[in-house]
Amino acid sequence: MKKVGLVMRKIQFTEAQGPRVFAERLKRIAAELGVDIVFISPERHVSGHDWIAGYEHEKGDLVNYDIVLDKIYAEKIDHVIYTVSGFTFLKMFLKNSVLFPHSFPDPALTGYEMMKPFYSIVDKAIVQTEFLKREFARNFGITDVTVIPIGFNEALAAKHFDPLQVVDNRVLWIGRDEENRRPDLVLEYARRNPDKEVYMVFGGERYRESMKKYSIPDNVKLQFALTQDEIFALMNSAKVYWSCSKFDTFAMPLTEALAMGKIVVKPEHPCYGHISSTHSFSGNEKNWFELVNMALSSPQRVSYENRDYAFEKFSSKVMKQGYAEFFDKWLSK
């Protein structure tokens, strides 16, 4: 099998969040295509908290180049996918390196100014949405960009889909305890709507500690580091899935929510333009609470239109087809 390195931060590999889910899914799909995805991450200067200065962001990546290159050379790898812009300098050592960003230099995101210089070096990328493809060209003049969605697990979406299990007053939010994800808004919604049941799911155990700084209303249930199986089971039980983040590169839970037939309330930012189906509604801080309550009061418990849209646009089948075409061209170089 042809080897391809997948370079991510250590914390991305260890948490039950989007990057790790993507990595596992890519490895499985690639194996079906005859490609061995080798996980590579730095070990030094790595913190368990990505907001500590000097760790985990682009500056931290730069001081780990020797470790990353040693691992790549030991595996005799000459094609690499890297998910953090701080590893852009890999192209100095490996001609066939491609950026698959889990973050983007948007003002809404922490460290965006630090990311921008690295993007001036990128020449090839895989992105998850047409919006990001346009932004790569508009902001950085990068035009060698392939769009491939992350996908979702069709087997779990089929296994857990049961409209009879939907709880009519249950809202689900999935994110991180970070300012741009706006967990404070979700808590305020719960305070103002004590008759609603609000689930907040966090991808890492570290958020169990950080969430202690908030006053948690009685109608909020916090969950940490759930498996994909647990996520889909909980997703099925909610009537509404609500995202209030300022910016996302893909918003994997939103695509999973569509696949599970949820009524979706999302931000009106154009980065969410791909989340566009019959029962997906865009809003902002001024009307989100009202939108969530309107969605909860809908006589429709599930949206089969949303589910069909997700299977057509974002399934693992679509992701596999995208990578089959990409690998066929890229690995022949």
FENKA-V245800 format. One record per backbone hydrogen bond with DSSP energy under -1.0 kcal/mol. CO is the residue of the C=O (numbers start at 1). NH is the residue of the N-H. E is the energy in kcal/mol with one decimal. If there is no record, write none. Layout:
BEGIN
CO;NH;E + CO;NH;E
END
This chain:
BEGIN
2;36;-3.0 + 4;38;-2.7 + 5;81;-3.4 + 6;40;-2.5 + 7;83;-2.2 + 9;13;-1.4 + 10;14;-1.4 + 11;15;-1.3 + 15;17;-1.8 + 17;21;-2.3 + 18;22;-3.1 + 19;23;-2.5 + 20;24;-2.5 + 21;25;-2.3 + 22;26;-3.1 + 23;27;-2.3 + 24;28;-2.1 + 25;29;-2.6 + 26;30;-3.0 + 27;31;-1.9 + 28;32;-1.4 + 30;35;-2.8 + 31;34;-1.3 + 34;2;-1.4 + 36;4;-2.6 + 38;6;-2.9 + 40;8;-2.0 + 49;52;-1.4 + 52;55;-1.8 + 55;57;-2.3 + 57;61;-1.5 + 58;62;-1.7 + 59;63;-1.1 + 61;64;-1.7 + 62;65;-1.1 + 64;68;-2.3 + 65;69;-2.9 + 66;70;-2.3 + 67;71;-2.0 + 68;72;-2.3 + 69;73;-3.0 + 70;74;-2.3 + 71;75;-1.5 + 72;77;-2.1 + 73;76;-1.2 + 79;5;-2.5 + 80;98;-2.4 + 81;7;-2.9 + 82;100;-2.8 + 83;102;-1.8 + 84;87;-2.2 + 85;88;-2.0 + 87;90;-2.2 + 88;91;-1.9 + 89;92;-1.9 + 90;93;-1.7 + 90;94;-2.9 + 95;97;-1.5 + 96;80;-2.3 + 98;82;-2.4 + 99;126;-2.9 + 104;106;-3.0 + 106;109;-2.6 + 109;112;-1.4 + 111;115;-1.4 + 112;116;-1.5 + 115;118;-1.1 + 115;119;-1.3 + 118;121;-1.6 + 124;99;-2.1 + 125;146;-2.3 + 127;148;-2.9 + 129;133;-1.6 + 130;134;-2.2 + 131;135;-2.1 + 132;136;-2.6 + 133;137;-1.7 + 134;138;-2.9 + 135;139;-2.7 + 136;140;-1.6 + 136;142;-1.9 + 137;141;-1.2 + 143;145;-2.0 + 144;125;-2.1 + 146;127;-2.9 + 152;316;-1.3 + 153;157;-2.1 + 154;158;-1.9 + 155;159;-2.7 + 156;160;-2.2 + 162;165;-2.3 + 163;166;-1.3 + 167;170;-1.9 + 169;197;-2.6 + 170;239;-1.9 + 170;240;-1.7 + 171;199;-3.0 + 172;242;-2.6 + 173;201;-2.6 + 176;178;-2.1 + 178;181;-1.7 + 180;246;-2.6 + 182;186;-1.1 + 183;187;-2.1 + 184;188;-2.0 + 185;189;-2.5 + 186;190;-2.1 + 187;191;-2.1 + 188;192;-2.0 + 189;193;-1.1 + 193;196;-2.2 + 197;171;-2.9 + 198;221;-2.8 + 199;173;-2.3 + 200;223;-2.5 + 201;175;-2.6 + 202;225;-2.8 + 203;16;-1.4 + 204;207;-1.2 + 205;208;-1.9 + 206;210;-1.5 + 207;211;-2.2 + 209;212;-1.5 + 210;213;-1.4 + 211;214;-1.5 + 217;220;-1.7 + 219;198;-2.6 + 221;200;-2.5 + 223;202;-2.7 + 227;231;-2.5 + 228;232;-2.4 + 229;233;-1.8 + 230;234;-2.4 + 231;235;-3.0 + 232;236;-2.1 + 233;237;-1.0 + 237;167;-3.5 + 239;263;-1.9 + 240;172;-2.5 + 241;265;-2.6 + 251;255;-1.3 + 252;256;-2.1 + 253;257;-2.4 + 254;258;-2.2 + 255;259;-2.1 + 256;260;-1.5 + 257;262;-2.6 + 258;261;-1.9 + 261;303;-2.7 + 263;241;-2.4 + 264;281;-3.0 + 265;243;-2.6 + 266;283;-2.2 + 269;272;-2.1 + 270;273;-1.9 + 272;275;-1.6 + 274;276;-1.6 + 277;280;-1.5 + 279;264;-2.4 + 281;266;-2.7 + 283;268;-1.4 + 284;287;-1.2 + 284;288;-2.2 + 287;291;-2.6 + 288;292;-3.0 + 289;293;-2.1 + 290;294;-2.4 + 291;295;-2.5 + 292;296;-2.3 + 293;297;-1.6 + 295;298;-1.0 + 303;307;-1.7 + 304;308;-2.5 + 305;309;-2.2 + 306;310;-2.2 + 307;311;-2.1 + 308;312;-1.8 + 309;313;-2.1 + 310;314;-3.1 + 315;319;-2.0 + 316;320;-2.9 + 317;321;-2.0 + 318;322;-2.1 + 319;323;-2.3 + 320;324;-2.4 + 321;325;-1.8 + 322;326;-2.1 + 323;327;-3.1 + 324;328;-1.6 + 325;329;-1.3 + 326;330;-3.0 + 327;331;-2.3 + 330;333;-1.4
END
